[in-house]
């Protein structure tokens, strides 16, 4: 069964003053990006959430001109090119049917990142449009001033957008059936957001409902009493930080896993995690470990990635280890310096973004794991936590 919508990311690229910012304003129907006759108005990528019929929620990203000049201009171009790692589809904006070296170089980058893309000719007099193809691609004529051609462009976006970019596999659909009861163990500590659940827990509840099953949500100290007084659930999913306590309360005959493990199976590099996680035993004194957080948040004394996991890993290995932390989608430092990379669950990013995030480490042969699978391993229940997905 297919799962919830991810938000596919669409990047808009082109030379300065080709109307990229006007295009994002035309698509969204809002003055999102600054439009000015001065070349180079857009400096950093601008993001806007929109709804595209046929796909659903999307993120549109406006970028700086690929022909920017000077030292600062080169940095702007680099920022624009970094967007390629995070998007699912690209739009190349040209004017006066001009496709030169900058456009050709960008199209080659699209191909290297396996990105579907379309080319639109902006500022076009649609009363006498030219028909044009570039490398077999029909160039779409649009006018952001009159909005002519925008609907046709959106239809083309829907046509070429990979379905995998916006409709992921179900979190739990492979494990549960209609009417099954799923026990969700959700500790409430200082890391829990005030007045609400964390995103993976919310996603799991929605996925269970989408599969016509029953979600039962309780805290870790209520598990034993619940199991004593009710029929056994089809599956127990716990916050990874409570693995050790919950594992003792759940009989072996009831499948048990963690929210982060579920996310790893849905859109992480699950095979690489299975192979890489046991490498925790091979860490040596002085090794550096890179901790990747896909979102940015305020940290506390109970922060899982920056406090608890490093402490548990040092205790488990008995080694003096060094930890570096990179949040959001910030650039990763020299990957070769790390003995291991540990990624968070990735609930805030797309499958494409998570895959590109881990690609350098995997290609370099560096072991990778994620928070939940690491917690399961150091608590001695790794095999049980991944068994539901075997």
C-alpha positions as CSV (number, residue, x, y, z in Angstrom):
1,X,0.0,0.0,0.0
2,X,1.2,3.5,-0.8
3,X,1.7,5.9,2.1
4,X,1.4,9.5,2.9
5,X,2.4,12.3,0.6
6,X,5.9,13.7,0.8
7,X,6.4,17.2,-0.4
8,X,8.3,17.0,-3.7
9,X,10.7,19.9,-4.3
10,X,10.8,21.8,-7.6
11,X,13.8,24.0,-8.4
12,X,13.6,27.0,-10.8
13,X,16.9,27.8,-12.6
14,X,18.2,30.1,-15.3
15,X,20.1,33.2,-16.0
16,X,19.7,36.5,-14.2
17,X,16.6,38.5,-15.3
18,X,15.1,35.6,-17.2
19,X,12.0,35.8,-15.0
20,X,12.6,33.0,-12.5
21,X,11.2,35.1,-9.6
22,X,8.2,36.2,-11.7
23,X,7.6,32.5,-12.5
24,X,7.5,31.5,-8.9
25,X,5.1,34.4,-8.2
26,X,2.9,33.3,-11.1
27,X,2.8,29.7,-10.0
28,X,2.0,30.5,-6.4
29,X,-0.3,33.5,-7.1
30,X,1.6,35.5,-4.5
31,X,4.5,38.0,-4.4
32,X,6.8,35.4,-2.9
33,X,10.0,36.5,-4.6
34,X,11.3,40.0,-5.2
35,X,11.0,41.0,-8.9
36,X,13.1,43.9,-10.2
37,X,14.8,44.8,-13.5
38,X,18.1,44.8,-11.8
39,X,20.0,41.6,-12.6
40,X,20.9,39.4,-9.7
41,X,18.0,40.4,-7.4
42,X,17.6,36.9,-6.1
43,X,20.6,36.0,-3.9
44,X,19.8,33.0,-1.8
45,X,17.3,30.3,-2.7
46,X,13.7,31.2,-1.8
47,X,11.2,28.5,-0.8
48,X,7.5,28.5,-1.0
49,X,4.9,25.8,-0.2
50,X,2.2,25.4,-2.8
51,X,-0.5,22.8,-3.8
52,X,-0.4,21.4,-7.4
53,X,-3.5,19.5,-8.4
54,X,-2.5,16.0,-9.3
55,X,0.5,15.9,-7.0
56,X,-0.5,17.7,-3.8
57,X,1.7,19.9,-1.5
58,X,5.0,20.9,-3.1
59,X,7.9,23.2,-2.3
60,X,9.0,25.6,-5.1
61,X,12.6,26.9,-4.9
62,X,13.7,30.1,-6.7
63,X,17.4,30.3,-7.2
64,X,20.0,32.9,-8.1
65,X,21.1,33.3,-11.7
66,X,23.5,30.8,-13.1
67,X,25.4,33.5,-14.9
68,X,26.1,35.6,-11.8
69,X,29.4,37.4,-11.7
70,X,32.2,38.1,-9.3
71,X,33.3,36.4,-6.0
72,X,29.9,36.8,-4.4
73,X,28.2,35.7,-7.6
74,X,30.2,32.5,-7.7
75,X,29.0,31.8,-4.1
76,X,25.4,32.4,-5.2
77,X,25.8,30.0,-8.1
78,X,27.2,27.4,-5.8
79,X,24.2,27.8,-3.5
80,X,21.9,27.3,-6.5
81,X,23.7,24.2,-7.5
82,X,23.5,22.7,-4.0
83,X,19.7,22.9,-4.4
84,X,20.1,20.1,-7.0
85,X,20.7,17.6,-4.2
86,X,17.4,18.4,-2.6
87,X,14.9,18.6,-5.5
88,X,12.8,16.1,-7.4
89,X,12.2,18.1,-10.6
90,X,13.9,21.1,-12.2
91,X,12.5,24.0,-14.4
92,X,15.0,25.7,-16.7
93,X,13.9,29.2,-17.6
94,X,15.2,30.8,-20.8
95,X,14.2,33.9,-22.8
96,X,14.3,34.6,-26.5
97,X,14.9,30.9,-27.1
98,X,18.5,31.2,-26.0
99,X,20.2,28.0,-24.9
100,X,23.9,28.6,-24.4
101,X,26.8,27.2,-22.4
102,X,25.3,28.0,-19.0
103,X,22.0,26.2,-19.9
104,X,23.9,23.2,-21.4
105,X,26.0,22.9,-18.3
106,X,22.9,23.0,-16.1
107,X,21.1,20.4,-18.1
108,X,24.1,18.1,-17.8
109,X,23.9,18.6,-14.0
110,X,20.2,17.7,-14.1
111,X,21.1,14.4,-15.9
112,X,23.9,13.6,-13.4
113,X,21.4,14.0,-10.5
114,X,18.8,11.9,-12.5
115,X,16.4,14.9,-12.3
116,X,13.4,15.2,-14.7
117,X,13.3,18.7,-16.0
118,X,11.4,20.9,-18.4
119,X,12.5,24.1,-20.3
120,X,10.2,27.1,-20.5
121,X,10.7,30.2,-22.7
122,X,9.5,33.2,-20.6
123,X,8.6,36.7,-21.8
124,X,7.1,35.2,-24.9
125,X,4.7,36.8,-27.2
126,X,2.2,33.9,-27.4
127,X,0.5,35.4,-30.4
128,X,3.4,34.3,-32.5
129,X,5.2,31.6,-30.5
130,X,8.1,29.6,-32.0
131,X,8.1,25.8,-31.7
132,X,11.5,24.7,-30.4
133,X,13.1,21.5,-29.1
134,X,16.3,21.1,-27.1
135,X,17.7,17.6,-27.0
136,X,14.3,16.2,-27.8
137,X,12.6,18.3,-25.2
138,X,9.8,20.6,-26.4
139,X,10.3,24.1,-25.0
140,X,7.1,25.4,-23.4
141,X,6.2,29.1,-24.2
142,X,4.9,31.1,-21.2
143,X,4.4,34.7,-20.2
144,X,4.6,35.4,-16.5
145,X,3.3,38.8,-17.1
146,X,0.0,37.6,-18.6
147,X,0.1,34.1,-17.0
148,X,-0.4,32.6,-20.4
149,X,1.0,29.1,-20.6
150,X,1.3,28.6,-16.9
151,X,-1.5,26.0,-16.7
152,X,0.1,24.0,-19.5
153,X,3.4,24.1,-17.7
154,X,1.8,22.8,-14.5
155,X,0.2,20.0,-16.4
156,X,3.7,19.1,-17.7
157,X,5.1,19.1,-14.2
158,X,2.4,16.6,-13.1
159,X,3.2,14.5,-16.1
160,X,6.9,14.2,-15.6
161,X,7.1,14.3,-11.8
162,X,8.1,10.8,-10.5
163,X,5.3,9.4,-8.4
164,X,7.9,8.1,-6.0
165,X,8.7,11.8,-5.2
166,X,5.3,12.5,-3.7
167,X,3.8,9.2,-2.7
168,X,6.0,7.0,-0.5
169,X,5.5,3.5,0.6
170,X,3.3,3.0,3.6
171,X,5.0,3.1,7.0
172,X,3.3,0.0,8.3
173,X,1.2,-1.3,5.4
174,X,3.4,-4.3,4.9
175,X,3.0,-5.4,8.5
176,X,-0.7,-4.8,9.4
177,X,-4.1,-5.6,8.0
178,X,-7.6,-4.1,8.4
179,X,-8.7,-4.3,12.0
180,X,-5.3,-5.0,13.5
181,X,-4.4,-3.2,16.7
182,X,-1.0,-1.5,16.8
183,X,0.4,-0.3,20.1
184,X,2.3,3.0,19.9
185,X,4.5,3.7,22.9
186,X,5.2,7.5,23.2
187,X,7.2,8.7,26.1
188,X,6.6,12.3,27.2
189,X,9.9,13.9,28.3
190,X,11.6,17.2,27.9
191,X,12.2,16.4,24.2
192,X,8.5,16.0,23.5
193,X,7.0,19.2,22.0
194,X,4.6,21.0,24.2
195,X,1.0,20.0,23.7
196,X,1.6,17.7,20.7
197,X,3.4,14.5,19.5
198,X,6.5,14.3,17.5
199,X,6.1,14.0,13.7
200,X,7.0,10.3,13.4
201,X,4.3,9.4,15.9
202,X,1.7,11.5,14.1
203,X,2.7,9.9,10.8
204,X,2.4,6.4,12.3
205,X,-1.1,7.1,13.6
206,X,-2.2,8.4,10.2
207,X,-0.7,5.5,8.4
208,X,-2.5,3.0,10.7
209,X,-5.8,4.7,10.1
210,X,-5.1,4.7,6.3
211,X,-4.7,1.0,6.6
212,X,-8.0,0.6,8.4
213,X,-6.3,-0.6,11.5
214,X,-6.6,0.6,15.1
215,X,-4.0,2.8,16.8
216,X,-3.5,2.6,20.6
217,X,-1.3,5.3,22.0
218,X,0.1,5.1,25.6
219,X,3.2,6.0,27.6
220,X,6.0,3.5,28.4
221,X,4.9,3.0,32.0
222,X,1.4,1.8,30.9
223,X,2.6,-1.0,28.5
224,X,2.6,-3.9,31.1
225,X,-0.8,-3.1,32.4
226,X,-2.3,-2.8,29.0
227,X,-0.9,-6.1,27.8
228,X,-2.2,-7.8,30.9
229,X,-5.8,-6.7,30.4
230,X,-6.2,-6.7,26.6
231,X,-5.6,-9.0,23.7
232,X,-2.1,-9.0,22.2
233,X,-1.6,-6.3,19.5
234,X,-0.4,-7.2,16.0
235,X,2.6,-4.9,16.5
236,X,4.3,-2.6,19.1
237,X,6.1,0.5,17.9
238,X,8.1,2.4,20.5
239,X,10.1,5.6,20.7
240,X,13.6,4.3,20.3
241,X,14.8,5.9,23.5
242,X,12.4,3.6,25.4
243,X,13.6,0.4,23.7
244,X,15.2,-1.2,26.7
245,X,12.3,-0.6,29.0
246,X,9.5,-1.5,26.5
247,X,11.4,-4.6,25.3
248,X,11.2,-6.1,28.8
249,X,7.4,-5.5,28.9
250,X,6.5,-6.9,25.5
251,X,6.6,-10.8,25.2
252,X,8.8,-12.2,22.5
253,X,5.8,-13.5,20.5
254,X,4.6,-9.9,19.8
255,X,6.6,-8.1,17.1
256,X,8.4,-5.0,18.4
257,X,10.2,-2.2,16.5
258,X,10.8,1.6,16.8
259,X,9.5,4.7,15.1
260,X,12.9,5.5,13.7
261,X,13.4,2.0,12.4
262,X,10.0,2.2,10.7
263,X,11.2,5.5,9.0
264,X,14.5,3.9,8.1
265,X,12.6,1.1,6.3
266,X,10.2,3.5,4.6
267,X,12.7,6.0,3.1
268,X,16.1,5.5,4.6
269,X,19.0,3.4,3.2
270,X,17.7,0.4,5.1
271,X,20.0,-2.2,3.5
272,X,23.0,0.0,4.3
273,X,21.8,0.6,7.8
274,X,21.5,-3.2,8.4
275,X,25.1,-3.7,7.2
276,X,26.5,-0.6,8.9
277,X,25.0,-0.6,12.3
278,X,27.0,-3.7,13.6
279,X,30.2,-1.8,12.8
280,X,29.7,0.0,16.1
281,X,31.6,-2.9,17.6
282,X,34.6,-2.1,15.4
283,X,35.1,1.5,16.5
284,X,38.4,2.4,18.0
285,X,39.8,5.1,20.3
286,X,40.0,8.5,18.5
287,X,37.4,7.6,15.8
288,X,35.2,10.4,14.6
289,X,31.5,9.9,14.2
290,X,29.2,12.2,12.2
291,X,25.7,12.7,13.5
292,X,23.3,14.0,10.9
293,X,20.1,15.8,12.0
294,X,17.7,16.5,9.1
295,X,15.9,19.3,11.0
296,X,17.1,22.2,13.1
297,X,15.8,22.5,16.7
298,X,16.8,23.8,20.1
299,X,18.8,21.2,22.1
300,X,18.5,20.2,25.7
301,X,20.2,18.0,28.2
302,X,18.1,15.1,26.9
303,X,18.8,15.7,23.2
304,X,18.9,12.3,21.6
305,X,21.4,13.0,18.8
306,X,23.8,15.4,20.6
307,X,23.7,14.0,24.2
308,X,22.1,10.6,24.7
309,X,23.4,8.8,21.7
310,X,27.0,9.9,22.1
311,X,26.9,8.9,25.7
312,X,25.4,5.5,25.0
313,X,27.8,4.8,22.2
314,X,30.9,5.6,24.3
315,X,29.5,3.4,27.1
316,X,28.8,0.5,24.7
317,X,32.1,0.6,22.9
318,X,34.3,1.6,25.9
319,X,36.2,3.9,23.5
320,X,37.1,7.6,23.5
321,X,35.2,8.8,20.4
322,X,34.7,12.2,18.9
323,X,31.3,13.4,17.6
324,X,30.5,16.0,15.0
325,X,27.0,17.3,14.4
326,X,25.5,18.7,11.2
327,X,21.9,19.8,11.1
328,X,19.4,20.6,8.4
329,X,20.7,20.0,4.9
330,X,24.0,21.9,5.6
331,X,27.0,20.8,3.7
332,X,28.9,17.8,5.1
333,X,32.5,18.3,5.9
334,X,35.2,16.0,4.5
335,X,33.5,12.6,4.8
336,X,36.7,10.6,4.7
337,X,37.6,11.7,8.2
338,X,34.7,9.7,9.7
339,X,34.6,6.1,10.9
340,X,30.8,6.1,10.9
341,X,27.8,8.2,10.0
342,X,24.6,8.1,12.0
343,X,21.5,9.7,10.5
344,X,18.3,10.7,12.3
345,X,15.0,9.2,11.3
346,X,14.5,11.8,8.6
347,X,10.9,12.6,9.2
348,X,11.3,16.2,8.0
349,X,13.0,15.5,4.7
350,X,12.1,13.7,1.5
351,X,13.4,10.3,0.4
352,X,15.5,12.0,-2.3
353,X,17.1,14.4,0.2
354,X,17.9,11.6,2.7
355,X,19.4,9.5,-0.1
356,X,21.6,12.3,-1.3
357,X,22.6,13.1,2.3
358,X,24.0,9.6,2.8
359,X,25.4,9.0,-0.7
360,X,28.9,10.4,0.0
361,X,29.4,8.1,3.0
362,X,28.0,5.0,1.2
363,X,30.1,5.6,-1.9
364,X,33.2,6.1,0.4
365,X,32.5,2.7,2.1
366,X,31.8,4.4,5.5
367,X,29.3,2.5,7.7
368,X,26.0,4.3,8.1
369,X,23.2,3.8,10.6
370,X,20.3,5.7,12.0
371,X,19.3,6.8,15.5
372,X,16.7,4.1,16.2
373,X,18.8,1.3,14.8
374,X,21.8,2.4,16.8
375,X,19.8,2.6,20.0
376,X,18.4,-0.9,19.3
377,X,21.9,-2.2,18.8
378,X,23.5,-0.7,21.9
379,X,20.6,-2.0,23.9
380,X,21.0,-5.5,22.6
381,X,17.7,-5.7,20.8
382,X,18.8,-4.9,17.2
383,X,17.7,-8.3,15.8
384,X,14.3,-8.0,17.3
385,X,13.7,-4.4,16.2
386,X,14.5,-5.1,12.5
387,X,12.9,-8.6,12.4
388,X,9.4,-7.3,11.4
389,X,11.0,-6.0,8.2
390,X,13.1,-9.1,7.4
